Amino acid sequence: MRLFLSLLGLLYFIHIPHVDSQQLNQTIRGQIVDQISKSPLIGASVSILGFEPAKGAVTNLEGYFTISEVPLGTYTLRISYMGYEDRLLPEIQVNSGKETVLQVALEESISEIQEFVVTTSEKDRTINEMIGVSGRTFSVEETRKYAAAINDPARMASSFSGVVSTDDGNNNISIRGNSPNGLLWRMEGIDIPNPNHFAFPGSAGGGISILSSQLLDNSDFITGAFPAEYGNALGGVFDLNLRKGNNQKREYTIQAGFLGTDVALEGPFSENYRGSYLVNYRYSTLSLLGKIGVPLGDYVTNFQDLSFNFYLPTGKKSSVSVFGFGGKSDQNKDAELDASEWEFEEDRYNTNFFSNTGAVGVKYNLSVNSKHFLQATVLASGTELGDAYDFVDDEYILEERFYQRLSNSKITWNMVLNSKLSSRASLRSGFYFNQLSYNQYNRAYDQDLDQVVKHVDSKGNSQSVQAFSQLNYKASERLSFNLGLHYLQFMLNNSNSLEPRFSANYQLDEKQRLSFGYGLHSQVQTLGTYFAEEEQDGTITLPNKDLGLSKSQHFVLGYDRSLNPYLRFKVETYYQHLYNIPIKEGANETYSILNQQWTLMTDPLVNKGFGKNYGLEVTLEQFTNKGMYFLLTGSIYNSLYKTDQNVWRDTRYNGNYNFTFTGGREFQWKNNQVFGVNVRMNYGGGQRITPIDLAASIEKGETVYQENLAYEVQNPAYFRTDLRVSLKKNKPKSTRTWSLDLQNATNRKNVYGTYFEPMSNEIETIYLTPLIPVLNYRIEF
């Protein structure tokens, strides 16, 4: 606590004198449109707060505006239009290297004369106006400046209430006690596969994000009771938006750091066409260093990725976007072939792991008229994962221990219609059709049989269908609500779910708001689980083929208060009831898919499990003001599950409490330089683990857990401090930024878990990542 108070005081009171230098300017421009129909708003006023005399612009016949010669800095913009609610856009960064280009949607007001005035701030609302509870928007700038976020949305989200990182070595997150696999990723309004390098089967995270911050625009993150348009998820949603490239001038970004070397380019296709392109390519810096002979340890790590967004207007009211991403990653380690070097059993293993993911989508947008907006998308995606472990015996002969190859492909057709029924009501309806294909193979060594046993060998296809409709209605200036239905059907076994969703917001006054949300949600299991094979008397069966959907009911009650224009307080309490959860059948079984993290489950399962998550979350957030921001969050929660044992147990992710402080400040230096200091401190309860039966492990020669004591041991409390310092230099035609992230700056040894070490016949402790410095340089021009 003393360290926290000292850092907070430092951020507030440290003063670095500003030295005048050559003033540099840049352009702010963009388009203002209607929230529902996406029609341009002609004559909307855009002004920069704090300027004397006033500085701003008015939109033209196509809704575009341009504010020229804006001095470099961070600003708040006010957008006003007759008959629409005013909107504030805080933390607008103006740098010399790139123009600031905005796309802003305004919400129609239901009354010209209001009892009180509520000005909507970008940070107080979500991009999707139908998210009523447990949602927040996040900006690309946050993924860049938050300590240890390293341009990764998932790592950044671990600063939010109710979100806990499950492993320092990757970006898996647990939301309100749910498994990381309950997270849905969406891009440009359509579901996408897990967009991370080094992803494991069925997981929603990985080692490094494939998505470059160069492409992302402001996006939404939802932690529960989400609206009807989101389906096939139990935990949360990342609803990502891509920005369009600059359609008036060509711009470049080059970034080099410990995690990768990026090159991004954007610009117009031609001088008189409003279309644009935006492309980013990244290659592993570790791979480059290894190829020039720099020693990097036992593991050889490689990755590369490409992401893009092409915007192609096809008329005044229509456009086509082609977007996508692709990533390749692998990690390999050779076994030690000298017995004198064998200290741990892992020294005797060859390991080979690869993970490839890609998606390409084509989206058609049509503003039908001032009341209707249509979006149709087709997206083709695929993943290919595999890993192998070979053991070196005493005669230096390789023996196979594990081999897995999983490939999945999907083609998704999606159509969504937005309709403005009146100034009070809007309706959004749509459907999804998913064509699913799979090719799964898995075999592993069985200690009892002393041979490799095949678990999965299957390929084929199936389909799933989703449909939704949701109504947003403003009953009065104070009261609004969202009401919707979502339908999901998995065609392989015709399991289905019709899911009501509801949320309501009541504005007590211009500063306070109450909210309530409810949602029934369901999720299809990982495909490989359905096609696990079981052989009896020479007959092969699929015991999990008829496995049903996992389901949950989520209730949320919230209170928001604006303490001043830059300071916000929020509290939410929730209860989530999970049922129809796949478990192993039997009075002595403790396995539940709610604890699944890494591997593909191929054992026979039944839908007889239960779970419950409940807790209280508090957020105090100061939006950037005079160069300073902070986010203080706290969560107290419980996460439990039940199998046929009929005993409520802690889940793997039941840490019980989690507190995070994230903050920073920027200081203006001479010669258009900006120095930034950012810190993140996290203190939370450790994850749960199952104790190891040492005697049985020694007898068997491998880790044997005391399954009757599943997750009854809690790791020591988790504490980590991350520090980020940066220096930004604005030149007349470029912006250059140096940054250093010190992850786990105090080098604390946080415990991840334990395992049995056959070489020593002892139980060893696994620790999370030590201090890691991440140096980065970026130039925009």
N, C-alpha and C positions, 0 to 999 in steps of 0.2 A: 504493500500500500504506500509506503514511503517513497518507493521508486516511482509509482504512478503519479503521486502528487507532485513530485519534483519535476517529472517530464511535462505534466500539464502546466505547471507554473512557468517552466522554461518556454513553452510554446506561446504562452500569453504575454510574458513580460520582456523576453529578450528583444532587443532593439538594434537593428543594423541601420545606420544612417543611409538615407537615399542620396545619391549623388547624381545631379542632372547630367544628361548626356544627349547626344543627338536623338531627336524624337523620330521614331519609326512608326509608320502607319500601315494599316491593312484594311481589307474590305470585308464587311458582313453583308451577306445577301441570302436569299432563299425564297420560299414560296409559302403562302398562307392558304389553307384549304379548310373546307367543312369537315368536321369530325366523322360524319357518317357517309356522305355522298362523295367525299374527296373533291368536290367542285371547288374551283378557285374562288377566293373572296376578293372582290374588286374594291379598292379603296380602304383596305384595312390599314390601321396606323401602327407603325413599329417605331418605338422610341427607346433610346438608351438612357437608363436612369442615372442621375448624378451629373449630367452634363449641363453646364451653363455657358453659353446659351444652349437650348435644347438641340439634340442631334437625333435625327430619325429619318423615316421615309414612309411613303404610302405605296401600297401594292398597285400594279397596273392591271390591264384587262385579263391577264393570265394568272394573276395572283402573285406575281414576283415583285420583290423589292430589292433595293441595293442601297447600302449606307457606305459611302466611300470615306477614305482618310480617317479611319478610326485609330487612335493611338493604341499601341500594344497594351494588353492588360487583361483583367478578368472583369466582366460586366454582367449586369442584370438587364434583360430586355422586357419591355411591356408591350403586349400585342392587344389592340383594341379594335372592335368592329361593332357597328350598330346591330343590336339584337343578339349579340353573342357575349358570353362571359369573358371578361378580361383574363389574360394569362400572363404570368411572369415566368421568364426563363432565366434562372440564376446560373452562375458559374460558366458563362460563355467565354471561352478562351480565345483570345485574339493574339496570334503569333505572326511573325513576319514571313515564315517559311511557306505557309499555306493560307489561302482564303478560308474564312469561316462560312460554311454553307449550311443552311438550316431548312428543314421541312417541318412546318408547324400546323397542327390541326386545332381548330377552335370549336368549342361546344356551344350549341344554340341555347340562349337564355329562354326561360319559360315565361318571363314577365319583364316588362319594361320598367316597372316600379317594384322594387323589392323591399322587404321589411328590413333587411340588412345586406350589406355588400360583402360577398365572399370572393376575393380574387384568387383564382386557382394558380398555384405555383407548380412548376414542373416537378419539384422534389416532393410535393404533397400528394401527388397523383400518380397513377400508372398510365402507360401509353394506351393500354386497352381500357376504355372507359367502363367496361362491364365487369372489371375486377372490383368486388366490393369489400373484401376483407383479405388479410394476410398477404398483401401484395405490395411491392415497391418497385420503382424504377431505378435503374442504375445506368451510369454513363461510362463511356469509354475512358474518360479521364480518371474515374475511380479505379478501373482495372490497371491503370498505369501508375497512379501515385500512391495507392494503398501499399503500405509496407508488406513485402512478401507476396503481393498479388501477382507480380510478374506477368501482367497483361492477360491473366486467366480469369474468366468470369466466376468459375467455381471456387477458386482460391480466394477471390475477393469476397464472395458471398459468405465465407466462414466468419466474417465480421458482423453478420446480421443476426438478429435475435432468432433463436430456435435452430441455428445451423451450427453443426460441429464437424470439424475435419476428422476423418477416421484414421488417417495415416499421413504423416508428414511427407512421405515419399511419393504421394500421388494427390490428386485433387478430388478423391471420393469424399462426399459429404453426407452426413446423416441429418435429416430434417425432422425435428420433433420426435426423435427416437426411432424413425423409420430406417429400414435398410437403404443404403445408397442406391440400390437397384430399383427403388420406387420412384426415381426421378425421370421426368420426361424432358427431352430436348426438342425444341421446335425452332424453325428458322423460316422467316418470311411467310408465316401462317401455315406451315405444313410440318409434320413430324419428321425428324431426321434421326439417323443412327447416332450412337455415342460418338461425339466428335473429338476424341482424345487419342493420342499416341499411347502405346503400351497398355491397351485396354484388355481386360480379362473377359472370358465368356460370361455373358449376361450382366456385366457391370455397366454402370452409367458414368464412370470416371476413368481416369488413367494417369499416366505420369506427367504428360504435358499436353496442353490444349492444342488441337490442330488449327483452331480458328484464330486468325490474326486480329489484333485490336485495330489494325489499319482498316479493316472492312466493317467492323461493328458500329452500329448507331445506338442511341439510347434504347434500352430494352427493359423487359419486365421479368421479375422473379417472384414466384408465388409459392407459399409454404403450406397451403391447405385450403379446403373448401373452395376450390377454384371453379370458375364459371363452366357452363355446359359445353363450350366449344373445346375444352381440353378433356381428353379421355385416355384410357389405358395407362394410368399412373395412380399411385397411392400416396407418394411422398410430397412431390413438388414439381414445379415447372420452370424451366428457363425458356422464355419466349423471346428469341433473338431477332433483332432487325438489322438489316444490312444498309449501310449508307450508299448513296449513289456517288460515283466519281464526279469530279469537277467537270462540268460540261462547257466551260469557257476557256480554260487554260490547262496546259499539261503540268503536272506536279509529280514529284518523286519523294520517296522516303527510303533511306538505307539505314538498317539497324544491325548492329553486331553486339553480341553478348555471349555470356557463358552458355546459354541454352540454345542459341541459334543465331544464324545470320540471315536477315530478311532483306528483300528488295521489293518495293511496292511502286507501282506506277498507275497514274490515273489521268484522264483527260477526255476531251471531246473526240468523236469520230470525225467530225468535219466542222468547219467554221459556222455554217448556217443550220446546224442540226443540234437539237437539244439532247441527243443521246450521249451516253458516256460509258467509259469502261473503267474498271478498278480491279487490279490484279496484284496478288502478293505471293511471293515464293520464299520459302525458308529451308535452309539446310543446316543440319546439326553441326554446331561449332565443335563439339567433342569429336565428331567424325573427322573434321578437318584437322584438328590437332593431332589425332591419332595417326593420320596419314603422313604427317610430317615428322613423326617419330617421338612425339611427346608422350611419356608414360602416363596412363590413365587408370591403372589398377587392373584387377582381374577381369572385369566385365568390359566388353566392347559394345558400345551403345551407338546406334545409328538411327536417324530419322530425317525425313524431309516431307514437306507439304506444300500444297498449292491451293489457294482460295481465290474466288473471283466473283464479280457482279457486273453484268452488262445490262445497261438500261437503254431500251430502244423504243422511243415514242412512235406510235403508228398512226397518230392523229391527235386532234385537240382533246379528245376524250378517252383515248385508249393508249396502252403501252404494253410492251413485252419485256420481261426481265429474264435473263439467263444467269443462273447463279449456281454455285457449288463449291465443294472442297474435296480434297483427297490427301490422304496421309499414309506414309509407309514408315514402319519402325521395327527394329529388331534389336535383340540383346543376346550376346553369346558369351560363354565362358568355357574354357578348356580345363579338364581335370589335371591335377598334379600327377605326373607319372613317376614321381620319386616318393616311395613310402615314408622316407624320413621327413617329408614335408607335410604329411597328413596329420594335421592337428584337429580338424573337425571333419565330420563325415562329408560335408559339402565340398571339401577339397578333392573328393574322389568322384565327383560328378561332372560330366559334360552337360551343359545346359544350353538349349537353343530355343529362343522364343521370338515369334514375329506377330505383328498386329497391323493389318492394313484396312483402311476404311475410306469410303468415298461416296459422294452423292452429287447428282446433277439435276437441277430443276429448271422448268420453264413455266413462268407465271404470266398470265394474261390479265390485265386490269382494264375495266371498262366503266367509266362514269356514265351510266345509262341516261340519267337526267339529274335534276337537282334533288331527287328523292332516293335514288337507287344507285348502288355501286356493286359491281360484280367482279369477283376474283376467281379464276380457275387456274389450277396448278397441276402439273404432272412431275413427279420426282422419281428418279431411279437411283437406288442406293444399294450398297453391298458392303459386307465385312468379311474378312478372312483372318482367322486367328489360329495359331498353332504353337505348341511347345513340346519339347522332348527332353527326357532326362535319361542319361546312360551312366551306369555305375561301373567304376574300375575295380575289378576284384583283385585278390592278392597276387594273381598271376598277370596282372596288367591287361586283362581281357575285358572289353566293354560288354556289359550286360544291360539290356534294355529294362528300364523301370517304369517309364511312362511315355505315352505318345498320344497327342490329341491334335485333331485338325477339324476346324469348324468354319464353315462358310455359309453365309446367309445373304440372300438378295431380296429386294423388295421393290415393287413398282406401286406407287401411290397416286391415285387420281383424287383430286379434291376440288370442290366448288363451293363458294360461300357467297351469299347475297346479303348485303347490308341495305336496310330500308328505313327511311325516316318517315314514320307514320304521322308524326306531328312534332311540334316543338317540345312536347313532353315525352314522346315515346319513339323508340327505335327498336327494330327487330333484326337479329342476325341469325341466319339459318344456313346449314351446309351439310355435306356428306363427304365421307371418305371411303374409298375402296382400295384395299391393299392385297396385292398378289404376292404371296410369300413363297420363296423357294429355299431349300436347305440341302446341305450335304454335310453330314456329321459323322465323325469317326473318333472313337475313344477306346484306348486300352491301357491297363495299368497292372503293375505287379501285385499279386496276391500273396502275402506272407504265409498264410496258412496252406495254400496249395503249392507254393513255391514255383509259381509260373505267372506269366502275363495273361490277364483275362480281358477279353473284349467286352465292353459295356454298351457301346453304340456303334452301329454301322448302318446308316440309313440316309436315303435321299428322296426327295419328292417335293411336293408343293401343297399349299393350302391357301386360304383366303380369310380375310376379316373385313367386316363392314362396320362403319361408324356413321352416325347421323346425329344432328343436334339442332336445337332451336332455342333462342334465348331472347327475352324481352327486357329492355331497359326502360323504366318508367319513372318520371318525376311527378310524384303526386302533388308536391308543393315546392316552394322555395327551400323548405327544410328537409322534406322526406323524399327519398328516391329508393328504388329497389330493382333488383335483377331477378328474373324468374326464368328457369330453363329446364330442358330435358336433354339427356345424352343417352344414346343407345349404342351398345357394343355387342357384336356377335363374332365368335371365333368359329369358322366354318368346319374346321377339322372334326369337332365333336358337337357343334351347334350349341356350345355354352354361350349364354347371353346375359345381358344386364340392361335394364331400363332405369336410368338414374336421374332423380330430381335434384336440381340445384337451386339455391335461393340465397340472396343476400339483401340486406337493407341498411341504409345509412340515414341517420337523423342528425341534422345540424342544430345543436342546442343554441348556438349563437355564432357570431362571425369567427370565433376562435375554437369552439369545441364541437366534437362530433362523436356520436355513438354508432357502432356498427355491429351487425350480426350476420353470420353466414352458416349455411348448412349444405353439405354435399354428400351424395352417395357416389362412391368411386369404385372402379374395378380395374383389374390388370391381368393380361394374358401372361402365362409363364414363359420363360425362355424356351425357344423351340426345341432345343436339344433335350430338354426334360421330357417332352411329350413322346419323343422317339427313342427313349432308352429301351433297350431290349433285355428280355429275360428268357433264359433257355431252361426248359424242364423236359426231360425224357426226349430230347431231340427236337422239341417243338419251341419255336421262338414266338414270344408274345410281346406286346407293348403295354406294360401294366399302367403307364401314365397317359395313355392316349385319350382317355375320357376325363382327365383332370379338369376341374372347373376353374373359373376365374376367381382370383383372390379379390375380396371386397372389403370396403371400409365405409363407415359413416363418420363424418367429420363435422363437429360443431365448434363455432368460434364466436366469441364476444369481445368487442374491442372498444377502446376509448382513445381519442386523439385530442391533443390540445396544442395550439400554437401559442407559445409563450411570448414570442415577438416575431417579426418577419423572418428571422434567421434561425430561431430556436424552436424545436418541436419535441413534444413528449408524447409517447404512445405506449399503451399497455394492452395486451391481448391475453385472454385465457382460452383454452381449447380442450376438447375431449374427442378422441378418435377411437372408435370401436371397430376392430378388424375381425373379420370372420371368413369362413370358407377358405382358411389358410392351409396350404399343403403341408402335411406333416408325415412322419413315419408312423404307421399304425402299430399300436401295442402299448400295454399298460406301463412298460418300462422304458419306452422310447422318449427321448427329449429333443429330437430334431424338429425344427420348424424352419420353413423357408424365409421367415422374417429375420433370421440371423445369417442368411446367406451373404457371402461377400465376394469370394474369388472364383471358386470352381463351379463347374456345371454339375448340378445334382441329377444323378441317373438312377438312384434307388427308387423302388416303388413308393408312391406317395398317395395320400388320401386327403380330401378337403374337409378335415374335421378339426382344424386348429383355430385358435382365437388369439387375439392380441388387444392391447389397449395402451394408448398413449395419452397423457394429460399433463398440463402444466400451465405456467404463468410466464409471460415474456414482457420485458420492459425495455423501452428504447428512449434514450435522450440524444438528440442529434442537433448539432449546429451546422447548418449549411455554410459554405464558405463565405466569410465576411471579413473584410480587411486582411485577406490572405490566410485566414485561420479557419479550420473546420475540425470537428470531432464527432465521433459516434461511440456512445457508451451503451452497451447492451447487456442484459442479464436474463438468464433463463433458469427456472426451477421446474423440473419435470420428472416424470416416471414413465418407463417403457417396459411393459410386461407381456408375456406370452404364455399360452397354455396348450398342452398336447393331450393325448389320451390318458396321461398320468393324472389329469384333472388337478394339477398344481400350478398356480401362477408363479412363473419364474421371471427374473430379470432377463431382458434381451441383451445381446452383445453390446448394444449401443446405449444402454441405460447408465449414463454418467451422472444423472440426478441434478447436476447444476453446471452452468457454464457462464462465465463473465468475460467480456471482451471490451477493451478500449482501443479505438483506432482514431488517430488524429494527426494533424500536421499543420505546418505553416510555411508560407512562402515569403521571402524577403527580397525587396527590390534592391539590386546593386547598381553600381555605375555601369555605363556602356551597355544598357539594355540587357543586363544579366539578372536572372532570378535564381536565388538559392532556396532550395526546399528541404525541409526536415519532416519526415513522417515516421510514426511509430505505431506498432500494434502489440498489445499485451493481452494474452489469453490465459485464463485460469479456469480449469474445469475438472469435474470428476473423471477419473480414468474409466476406460472401457472395461467391460466384464470379460473374463476368460474362464475356461473350464480347467480345473486342476488336473495335473498329470499323475497317473498311477506309476510311480517310479519302479516298483517291483515288477509289475506286469510289463513295463517298457523294457526293463533289462532282460526279462525272459524272452520277449518277442523281438528285441533288437530294433524297435522303432517306437515312436511316440504313441502311447496308449492313454487316453483320457478317462477320467472318472465321470462317465456320462450321467450317472445318477446325481452328480453335483454340478450339472451344466450351468455355467455362467454365475456361479456362487462366489467367485473370487473377483474382487475389483482391483484393477491396477491402481498404483499410487496417483494422487492428483496430478493433473497435467498443467504445466506452466511453461509458457514460451513468450519470449520478447523478440520482435523483429524490428529492425531499424532500416530506414531508407533515407539516403541523402542524395540530392540531385543539384545540378547546376545547368541552367538553361541560358544559352547565349543567342540573342536575336541579332542577326546581321541584316543588312538592307534587303537581301533576297533569300535568306535561309534562317532556319532555327536549328540550333545544335544543342543536344541535351546529353550530359553525362550523368549516370546514376550508379549508385552502389547499394545493393540490398544485402544486409547482413541478416540472414535467416537463422533463427535461434541464436541471437546475438550473445546471450549469456552462456551458451554451450551446455545447457541443462540436459541431463540424460533422462529423458522421459521414457517410461517403459511402454513397449508395445505388446509384449506377450512372452511366453516361454515355450521351450521345446526340449525334447530329450535328445541328448548327444550320445550316440552309440560308442564313439571313440573313447569317451571318458566315463560312460555310464552315469552321467549327471544331468540334472535339469539346468539348462542354460537360459539366460534372460536375453530377449531381443529388445534393443533400444531403438527409438525413433532417431531421425536424422540429427547429427551434431551441427555445430556452426557451419554454415555454408555462405561464402561471399559470392554474390552474383553481380558482376560488373557489366554495364551496358552503355552503348553509345548510339545515339540516333540523330540523323540529320534529315531535315525536311526542306525541300527547295522546289 
